[in-house]
Amino acid sequence: MNDDGPASGRTPEPSGVDLARVALRAAKEAARARGDAAWQKRQVRRGGGLRSGARADGRDPMALGAAINRLITERGWEAPAAVGGVMGRWPQIVGEDVAKHCVPEKYDEEERVLTVRCDSTAWATNLRLLAPTLVARLNEDLGHGTVRLIRVQGPGGPARRYGPLRAPGSTGPGDTYG
């Protein structure tokens, strides 16, 4: 029996016509590459270096979005850029009520921690309770493991000022009365 049929599972060897097509395509590509190299050499010899023309090459200007995407990819900034996009879409992710009182401040790429500041201790407590849900939602959007933890900070106290009624080493109004 002959096992060269379609039931044998082997692909048929290319015939003479197919081989000729492959060889012709390779010869055309090689000739095009030689022609481009020769054309560039002629341009350099004429003085003035390479000049732009009707053909596209690597020196052509690119769209701003494409240039930014290329820069982000080359530098490995995909995760920080994605988190930055999340900070811009914060109200859509957490909801309008939470977004009015809680604002993302920074993202630590090494620790994968998003720091959020709230305007009151009540909202900070509320956000701490919502943190696991938000981490899951953010990782759905950004990719698994991008955000490991949300660090919630309450409102910052007033600046510690020094003056004539302030004791040296004082930590604020609470340390003198209690």
C-alpha positions in Angstrom: 0.0 0.0 0.0 1.1 3.5 -0.6 1.0 5.9 2.4 1.5 9.1 0.4 -2.2 9.9 0.2 -4.1 12.4 2.3 -4.9 9.9 5.0 -1.2 9.5 5.9 -1.2 12.9 7.7 1.9 14.2 5.9 1.7 17.5 3.9 2.5 17.0 0.3 5.9 18.2 -1.0 5.8 21.5 -3.0 5.6 20.9 -6.7 7.8 22.7 -9.3 5.3 25.6 -9.7 5.1 26.2 -6.0 8.9 26.1 -5.7 9.2 28.6 -8.5 6.8 31.0 -6.8 8.7 30.8 -3.5 12.0 31.4 -5.3 10.5 34.3 -7.3 9.2 36.0 -4.1 12.6 35.6 -2.4 14.4 37.0 -5.4 12.0 40.0 -5.6 12.5 40.8 -1.9 16.3 40.5 -2.2 16.3 42.8 -5.3 14.1 45.3 -3.5 16.5 45.3 -0.5 19.5 45.8 -2.8 17.8 48.6 -4.6 16.9 50.4 -1.4 20.5 50.1 -0.2 21.9 51.4 -3.5 19.4 54.2 -3.6 20.4 55.3 -0.1 24.1 55.2 -1.0 23.4 57.4 -4.1 21.7 59.9 -1.8 24.6 60.0 0.6 27.1 60.5 -2.3 25.1 63.4 -3.6 25.7 65.2 -0.3 23.1 66.1 2.2 22.7 62.6 3.6 19.5 60.6 3.4 16.5 62.5 2.1 12.9 61.7 2.6 10.8 60.8 -0.4 7.6 59.2 -1.3 8.5 55.9 0.3 7.9 55.4 4.0 11.0 54.8 6.1 12.0 54.9 9.8 12.6 58.6 9.7 9.0 59.6 8.9 7.0 61.4 11.6 4.6 59.3 13.5 1.3 60.1 15.2 1.6 61.3 18.8 -0.4 58.4 20.2 1.8 55.9 18.4 5.0 57.6 19.6 3.8 57.7 23.3 2.8 54.0 23.1 6.2 53.1 21.7 7.9 55.1 24.4 5.8 53.4 27.2 6.6 49.9 25.7 10.3 50.6 25.3 10.7 51.9 28.8 8.6 49.3 30.5 6.1 51.8 31.9 2.9 49.8 31.1 1.8 49.2 34.7 2.4 52.8 35.9 0.7 54.2 32.8 -2.3 51.9 33.4 -2.5 52.9 37.0 -2.3 56.6 35.9 -5.3 55.9 33.7 -7.1 54.5 36.6 -6.4 57.6 38.6 -8.0 59.6 35.8 -11.1 57.3 35.8 -11.3 57.1 39.6 -15.0 58.3 39.8 -16.1 55.7 37.3 -14.3 52.9 39.2 -15.3 53.7 42.8 -18.5 55.7 42.2 -19.2 59.4 42.5 -19.9 59.4 46.3 -16.6 57.8 47.2 -14.7 59.9 44.6 -15.9 63.1 46.2 -14.2 62.2 49.5 -11.3 59.9 48.5 -8.5 60.7 46.0 -5.7 58.4 44.8 -2.4 60.0 45.5 0.4 57.7 44.3 1.2 54.2 43.2 4.3 52.4 44.3 5.3 50.0 41.5 7.8 47.9 43.5 5.3 47.2 46.3 2.3 47.4 44.1 0.5 49.6 46.6 -2.0 52.4 45.7 -2.2 55.2 48.3 -5.5 56.9 48.7 -6.2 60.0 50.9 -9.7 60.6 52.3 -11.0 63.9 53.6 -12.4 62.5 56.8 -11.8 59.6 59.2 -15.3 58.2 58.5 -14.6 58.0 54.8 -11.2 56.5 55.5 -12.8 53.8 57.6 -15.4 53.2 54.8 -12.7 52.9 52.2 -10.7 50.4 54.3 -13.8 48.2 54.4 -14.2 48.5 50.6 -10.5 48.0 49.9 -10.6 44.2 49.0 -13.4 44.8 46.5 -11.6 47.8 45.0 -8.4 45.8 44.7 -10.3 43.0 42.8 -11.9 45.6 40.6 -8.6 47.4 39.8 -6.9 44.1 39.0 -9.7 43.1 36.7 -9.1 46.4 34.8 -5.3 46.5 34.9 -4.3 42.8 35.0 -3.8 40.3 37.8 -1.4 41.4 40.6 -1.0 45.0 39.4 -2.4 46.4 42.7 -1.8 44.2 45.8 -2.9 46.6 48.5 -4.7 49.9 48.9 -3.2 52.1 51.6 -5.8 54.4 53.0 -4.8 57.6 54.7 -7.1 59.9 56.7 -7.1 63.7 56.5 -3.8 65.4 57.2 -3.7 67.5 60.4 -2.7 71.1 60.4 0.9 72.0 60.0 2.9 72.1 63.2 3.9 75.7 63.6 6.3 77.1 66.1 5.6 80.4 67.9 5.7 82.2 71.2 3.0 80.0 72.8 4.5 76.7 71.7 6.6 74.5 74.0 9.8 73.0 72.4 9.2 69.4 71.3 5.4 69.9 71.4 3.5 67.5 69.1 0.4 69.6 68.9 -2.6 70.8 71.0 -3.4 67.4 72.5 -0.1 66.9 74.3 -0.4 69.8 76.7 -3.9 69.1 78.0 -4.0 65.5 78.5 
